[in-house]
Amino acid sequence: MKLNKIEQHALVTECRSSGMKAKAWCEAKGIEYRQYLNWATKLNKESQSEPQQWAHVTMTKEECSTNEIRLHSGKWTICLETGFNPTLLSDILKVVGTVC
């Protein structure tokens, strides 16, 4: 199966968000598992080579729930409660990082 980089990235993302084991997902989609592993490995290497950026954090004395964490940057705020999904937060921060 010959796909461009964007299509490969979309399939790897779809597989990872499916909740299925990669091998089972590939079988269900008719994708050769070894090919999927190549795409996922390339994607992992590319994401590791991107430099990390740090955001400036300012502490304020706003009243908020003791179970809440607020992340502020520029015009946006992300509120997190105890038991938040760290994978979802990571995905959100990646999107915010590319848009902002």
N, CA and C of each residue as an Amber inpcrd file, in Angstrom:
protein
   300
   0.8490000  -1.1750000   0.0000000   0.0000000   0.0000000   0.0000000
   0.8920000   1.2350000   0.0000000   0.7900000   2.0510000  -1.0300000
   1.6090000   3.2530000  -1.1590000   0.7800000   4.4780000  -0.7950000
   1.1130000   5.0990000   0.3290000   0.3980000   6.2840000   0.7940000
   1.3790000   7.4150000   1.0310000   0.9020000   8.6460000   0.8830000
   1.7920000   9.7680000   1.1720000   1.8970000   9.9650000   2.6850000
   2.7830000  10.8440000   3.0940000   3.0910000  11.0600000   4.5000000
   1.8540000  11.4900000   5.3110000   1.0250000  12.3390000   4.7300000
  -0.1720000  12.8200000   5.4270000  -1.1480000  11.6710000   5.6600000
  -1.3220000  10.8240000   4.6520000  -2.2190000   9.6740000   4.7830000
  -1.6860000   8.6870000   5.8220000  -0.3760000   8.4700000   5.8270000
   0.2330000   7.5730000   6.8100000   0.0080000   8.1130000   8.2230000
   0.2470000   9.4100000   8.4100000   0.0690000  10.0460000   9.7150000
  -1.3820000   9.9050000  10.1740000  -2.3260000  10.1190000   9.2570000
  -3.7470000  10.0070000   9.5960000  -4.1000000   8.5920000  10.0450000
  -3.5580000   7.5850000   9.3670000  -3.8530000   6.1990000   9.7320000
  -3.2360000   5.8290000  11.0820000  -2.0110000   6.2720000  11.3220000
  -1.3670000   5.9970000  12.6110000  -2.1650000   6.6590000  13.7320000
  -2.5890000   7.8910000  13.5200000  -3.3880000   8.6060000  14.5170000
  -4.7180000   7.9010000  14.7460000  -5.3520000   7.4660000  13.6700000
  -6.6290000   6.7480000  13.7910000  -6.4610000   5.4620000  14.5980000
  -5.3890000   4.7280000  14.3050000  -5.1350000   3.4800000  15.0250000
  -4.9110000   3.7550000  16.5080000  -4.0870000   4.7460000  16.8070000
  -3.7640000   5.0400000  18.2030000  -4.9780000   5.5130000  18.9870000
  -5.8940000   6.1960000  18.3330000  -7.0790000   6.6860000  19.0420000
  -8.2150000   5.6630000  19.0630000  -8.0400000   4.5480000  18.3660000
  -9.1090000   3.5380000  18.2860000  -9.2770000   2.7400000  19.5730000
  -8.2260000   2.6670000  20.3760000  -8.2850000   1.8510000  21.5860000
  -7.9950000   0.3770000  21.3310000  -7.7760000   0.0300000  20.0610000
  -7.4850000  -1.3620000  19.7050000  -5.9750000  -1.5860000  19.6950000
  -5.5820000  -2.8350000  19.8070000  -4.1800000  -3.1990000  19.5920000
  -3.8770000  -2.9400000  18.1220000  -2.6690000  -2.4630000  17.8300000
  -2.3110000  -2.0960000  16.4610000  -2.4810000  -3.2670000  15.4910000
  -2.0770000  -4.4370000  15.9080000  -2.1670000  -5.5950000  15.0170000
  -3.6240000  -5.8970000  14.6510000  -4.5170000  -5.8680000  15.6390000
  -5.9330000  -6.1290000  15.3930000  -6.5410000  -5.0330000  14.5180000
  -6.1460000  -3.7840000  14.7720000  -6.6560000  -2.6590000  13.9770000
  -6.2340000  -2.8240000  12.5180000  -4.9700000  -3.1780000  12.3020000
  -4.4640000  -3.3730000  10.9410000  -5.2290000  -4.4840000  10.2260000
  -5.4700000  -5.5750000  10.9160000  -6.2240000  -6.6800000  10.3180000
  -7.6290000  -6.2310000   9.9230000  -8.2690000  -5.4480000  10.8010000
  -9.6280000  -4.9690000  10.5240000  -9.6580000  -4.0150000   9.3320000
  -8.5750000  -3.2560000   9.1390000  -8.5130000  -2.2720000   8.0560000
  -7.8760000  -2.8160000   6.7800000  -7.3470000  -4.0370000   6.8540000
  -6.6890000  -4.6120000   5.6880000  -5.3260000  -3.9950000   5.4040000
  -4.6650000  -3.5590000   6.4610000  -3.3350000  -2.9380000   6.3450000
  -2.2930000  -3.9200000   6.8450000  -1.2090000  -4.0420000   6.1080000
  -0.1360000  -4.9380000   6.5130000   0.5220000  -4.3880000   7.7860000
   0.5650000  -5.2150000   8.8250000   1.0580000  -4.7820000  10.1280000
   2.4910000  -4.2480000  10.0530000   3.3550000  -4.8930000   9.2960000
   4.7510000  -4.4370000   9.1780000   4.8170000  -3.0400000   8.5610000
   3.9230000  -2.7830000   7.5980000   3.8880000  -1.4630000   6.9680000
   3.4590000  -0.4040000   7.9860000   2.4350000  -0.7540000   8.7770000
   1.9820000   0.1660000   9.8250000   3.1250000   0.4860000  10.7930000
   3.8810000  -0.5310000  11.2020000   4.9950000  -0.3100000  12.1250000
   6.0260000   0.6500000  11.5300000   6.2820000   0.5390000  10.2250000
   7.2090000   1.4780000   9.5680000   6.6830000   2.9060000   9.6560000
   5.3900000   3.0810000   9.3670000   4.8040000   4.4210000   9.4250000
   4.8730000   4.9900000  10.8410000   4.5040000   4.1850000  11.8290000
   4.4900000   4.6310000  13.2220000   5.9010000   4.9700000  13.6990000
   6.8860000   4.1710000  13.2940000   8.2720000   4.4350000  13.6800000
   8.7520000   5.7550000  13.0990000   8.4610000   5.9970000  11.8180000
   8.8410000   7.2720000  11.1860000   8.1880000   8.4500000  11.9030000
   6.9080000   8.3150000  12.2210000   6.1840000   9.3790000  12.9030000
   6.7860000   9.6510000  14.2740000   7.1250000   8.6000000  15.0050000
   7.7440000   8.7640000  16.3270000   9.0770000   9.4820000  16.2280000
   9.9010000   9.1060000  15.2390000  11.2110000   9.7460000  15.0710000
  11.0650000  11.2120000  14.7200000  10.1060000  11.5400000  13.8640000
   9.8800000  12.9270000  13.4780000   9.4320000  13.7680000  14.6670000
   8.5410000  13.2160000  15.4790000   8.0340000  13.9920000  16.6090000
   9.1070000  14.1770000  17.6790000  10.0620000  13.2520000  17.7680000
  11.1430000  13.3810000  18.7450000  12.1710000  14.4130000  18.3210000
  12.2860000  14.6600000  17.0120000  13.2910000  15.6010000  16.5350000
  12.8160000  17.0470000  16.6340000  11.5220000  17.2660000  16.8810000
  11.0030000  18.6190000  17.0230000  11.4590000  19.1860000  18.3700000
  12.0080000  20.4000000  18.3630000  12.4720000  20.9730000  19.6280000
  11.2960000  21.2810000  20.5500000  11.4980000  21.0410000  21.8280000
  10.4540000  21.3390000  22.8040000  10.4980000  22.8230000  23.1350000
   9.3380000  23.3890000  23.3610000   9.2660000  24.7920000  23.7340000
   8.6220000  24.8900000  25.1080000   9.0760000  25.8350000  25.8750000
   8.5260000  26.0470000  27.2040000   7.6760000  27.3050000  27.1870000
   6.5860000  27.2760000  27.9000000   5.6980000  28.4280000  28.0000000
   5.9810000  29.1710000  29.2960000   5.8050000  30.4730000  29.2560000
   5.9440000  31.2900000  30.4520000   4.7170000  31.0500000  31.3310000
   4.9320000  30.7940000  32.6100000   3.8300000  30.5330000  33.5380000
   3.8300000  31.6200000  34.5980000   2.6710000  32.2160000  34.8080000
   2.5190000  33.2420000  35.8350000   1.4930000  32.7620000  36.8480000
   1.8460000  32.7780000  38.0950000   0.9290000  32.3570000  39.1530000
   0.0600000  33.5480000  39.5590000  -1.2320000  33.3410000  39.6540000
  -2.1440000  34.3860000  40.1010000  -2.9440000  33.8630000  41.2820000
  -3.5350000  34.7750000  42.0160000  -4.3170000  34.3760000  43.1790000
  -5.7930000  34.3780000  42.8330000  -6.1710000  33.5780000  41.8590000
  -7.5730000  33.4190000  41.5160000  -8.1380000  32.2980000  42.3580000
  -9.3930000  32.4440000  42.6870000 -10.0390000  31.3730000  43.4260000
 -10.4740000  30.2890000  42.4570000 -10.0930000  29.0880000  42.7560000
 -10.5440000  27.9600000  41.9520000 -10.6710000  26.7500000  42.8670000
 -11.3250000  25.7750000  42.3610000 -11.5400000  24.5510000  43.1070000
 -10.1900000  23.9480000  43.4900000 -10.1200000  23.3290000  44.6480000
  -8.8680000  22.7050000  45.0690000  -8.5370000  21.5010000  44.1970000
  -9.5100000  21.0020000  43.4450000  -9.2870000  19.8660000  42.5610000
  -9.0300000  20.3060000  41.1280000  -8.7960000  21.5860000  40.9160000
  -8.6720000  22.0980000  39.5550000  -7.2920000  22.7000000  39.3200000
  -6.7640000  22.4440000  38.1340000  -5.5200000  23.0610000  37.6750000
  -5.8700000  23.8540000  36.4360000  -5.4040000  25.0950000  36.3570000
  -5.6600000  25.9230000  35.1780000  -4.3310000  26.2440000  34.5010000
  -4.2900000  26.0140000  33.2080000  -3.1220000  26.3580000  32.3960000
  -3.5000000  27.5480000  31.5240000  -2.8030000  28.6700000  31.6830000
  -3.0890000  29.8770000  30.9050000  -1.9220000  30.1600000  29.9700000
  -2.2170000  30.5520000  28.7570000  -1.1880000  31.0040000  27.8280000
  -1.8480000  31.9340000  26.8270000  -1.4860000  33.2020000  26.8820000
  -2.0760000  34.1560000  25.9480000  -3.5720000  34.2440000  26.1240000
  -4.3130000  33.9310000  25.0610000  -5.7710000  34.0630000  25.0690000
  -6.5010000  32.8040000  25.5240000  -5.8040000  31.7000000  25.7550000
  -6.5050000  30.4540000  26.0750000  -6.2080000  29.9840000  27.4960000
  -7.1590000  29.2290000  28.0260000  -7.0390000  28.6210000  29.3550000
  -7.5250000  27.1830000  29.2620000  -6.7830000  26.2790000  29.8600000
  -7.1970000  24.8780000  29.9420000  -7.3820000  24.5540000  31.4150000
  -8.5750000  24.0880000  31.7700000  -8.8820000  23.7060000  33.1560000
  -8.8670000  22.1860000  33.2680000  -8.1370000  21.6990000  34.2490000
  -8.0280000  20.2540000  34.4670000  -8.5190000  19.9150000  35.8640000
  -9.2360000  18.8380000  35.9610000  -9.7070000  18.3670000  37.2560000
  -8.9550000  17.0920000  37.6230000  -9.0020000  16.7030000  38.8660000
  -8.3810000  15.4680000  39.3140000  -8.8650000  14.3170000  38.4400000
  -7.9410000  13.4790000  38.0110000  -8.2880000  12.3290000  37.1930000
  -8.3560000  12.6310000  35.7050000  -7.8100000  13.8020000  35.2890000
  -7.8200000  14.1320000  33.8610000  -7.0300000  13.1040000  33.0650000
  -7.3030000  13.0430000  31.7630000  -6.6460000  12.1010000  30.8580000
  -5.3520000  12.7280000  30.3380000  -4.1740000  12.2690000  30.7750000
  -2.9170000  12.8860000  30.3410000  -2.6710000  12.7540000  28.8390000
  -3.1660000  11.6970000  28.2250000  -3.0000000  11.5320000  26.7780000
  -3.7890000  12.5990000  26.0420000  -5.0110000  12.8540000  26.4960000
  -5.8300000  13.8930000  25.8870000  -5.1790000  15.2570000  26.0590000
  -4.6510000  15.5490000  27.2520000  -3.9610000  16.8170000  27.4810000
  -2.7810000  16.9590000  26.5390000  -2.0040000  15.9080000  26.3770000
  -0.8610000  15.9260000  25.4710000  -1.2970000  16.2420000  24.0480000
  -2.3700000  15.5940000  23.5970000  -2.8900000  15.8450000  22.2480000
  -3.3580000  17.2890000  22.0950000  -4.0410000  17.8060000  23.1110000
  -4.5230000  19.1920000  23.0690000  -3.3470000  20.1560000  22.9980000
  -2.3190000  19.9400000  23.8050000  -1.1630000  20.8380000  23.8190000
  -0.4090000  20.7830000  22.4960000  -0.3620000  19.6220000  21.8420000
   0.2720000  19.5240000  20.5290000  -0.4930000  20.3620000  19.5180000
  -1.8180000  20.2790000  19.5450000  -2.6330000  21.0710000  18.6150000
  -2.4700000  22.5550000  18.8990000  -2.5430000  22.9410000  20.1730000
  -2.3800000  24.3400000  20.5340000  -0.9910000  24.8320000  20.0960000
   0.0170000  23.9780000  20.2660000   1.3800000  24.3490000  19.8740000
   1.5290000  24.5960000  18.3820000   0.7930000  23.8690000  17.5750000
   0.8970000  24.0670000  16.1340000   0.0660000  25.2440000  15.6560000
  -1.0200000  25.5490000  16.3750000  -1.9020000  26.6410000  15.9720000
  -1.3900000  27.9880000  16.4810000  -0.8630000  28.0010000  17.6750000
  -0.4490000  29.2830000  18.2900000   0.9710000  29.6710000  17.9310000
